[in-house]
């Protein structure tokens, strides 16, 4: 009874919010599926405000909780929470002059923009060489990153792309291996850097896949390191890695406040 | 025989509220026979001969509510106003700098507002008001009023000196020792002498309240020409609100309350960077602003480039489609100034033979443009009380009479002070749940016409 009532309330709320913002934000799946077709939509790609997004996040979470078959609600939840995450990350970049330079120039990392064979020729100990070593050692290329879809805002889509593209640089700097354990440690590190809980979602679910020995090691060794190191180091999204190939990596770690896990 | 140094009413402070009170008293049929002294420390001749410079505006402006305007009409001041230099506005847009949640007040939309009301309020230079009052006062030269300019009150005291031929005991009348050597005695002493009122300290009335850790920066801005520049804009930033008020189609006035450190830097910023900082403060993200704050002393950064880049990104993302105040093109030279922000309310407005009005009684944060309107409401109330005293033959200094003024104004001022103070505190917070709740509140109220009407009527002084 109470569930039904709450469900009705939350879907009504979602609907009302969607209606109230429909005149300037319609180009999204969920609004189309909810609103009556009689209403006139502008088709320009206009995002809703952060505040409206958080309202949507809350109400869609409610609806999805009481009726998991509402796939549209789950999509809305994912879309709105990730946009809150990206907005926060972008704000951190906007506060920093390097971050602003990156947003202005929008550099892209792939095998076409980065001369990897040339990086291999750099002296040992430089950031460029270490990065090339990492790629060769893990047998990956910068092109294996998933393309960003479903984010309409150009700049936020870029922030997401940059976030993914920088992932291998994070590995290079922290020397964390590409294993479930290493990835989870890196997630904790990112959480400590950004203070954004969204980065933690996989860190909560992920450990289920570890053996109990690995799990102990994760929580006793990696997580304390990640929290300590991540919260005192400079936000890595504000590092223009492409300018650092020739830098001594130990020097670079020092400048950024990163130390290695023992 | 009447001693020429005896007055019924002495008003200390010839600012807008003090001189408006004098004007209202000599204008009233009931009180015009009383002897009144208006004592002002400054020389007012500059304002008396005020010749407004073409295409320049003073940075000290006020927002006058319909109620205040009606009062000025009633006492014959309004006809002396330079009407080319006032700007009515019918529209107010207020929004949250973090969430962008907005509320819009429009006097045309409001169902329960009398359609005869031309505007929500009028933006007017303080000099324009003061000039109009002085012009009116000049017509009463031969009346019972003495306007003592350039005169400081050196001391206020009670004395036992008996005047010649004195038939009455006047020892409980306050004596004013003036800088010109004269000593006045008055039946009723009115403090219109601002936040550091000497009358209030003489009466040992405590002033309660606090200083905000904030200063207001004012400036006269030249803006992108508007067909009709008739909206008051206010964006609440985490450091305090920034407001833009229309002066005419090409000029607006700015009040920006912010931290003391930022205020002094903003005041001395090169003007090309300043105008784009103001544009950014109305249009860009808080993160952009925080970056610009960190670069205020960096002469190499061109704020215009930062502003235009971010503006183009926001336009693409569609945020630029919201309605914003006109772009600032220039700032009038030497129009930037800053002052501290305070909240004060005297513990009492009256004592035996003493009354306080305007800033001497209360000081408010300027975010709702209510300070002067409250002062003028004090004046109206006190005039009524004095008229009543005259008609019923009471001693004008009698505390029982003056208490009517206090009980009429105290609670009402306190409520306005409290409401504005709470608003300031609510919006000065960037804690996410509070931002969320206040934004929800703004959006809900924005859709509730009756509530909006009540708020706007309260702000307009319509009871």
Interface residues (C-beta under 8 A of the other chain):
Chain A: X20 X24 X44 X45 X46 X47 X49 X50 X51 X54 X55 X90 X91 X92 X94 X95 X96 X97 X100 X104 X153 X154 X155
Chain B: X96 X98 X99 X100 X101 X285 X286 X287 X288 X290 X291 X294 X295 X306 X309 X310 X313 X316 X317 X318 X319 X321 X435 X436 X439 X440 X443 X447
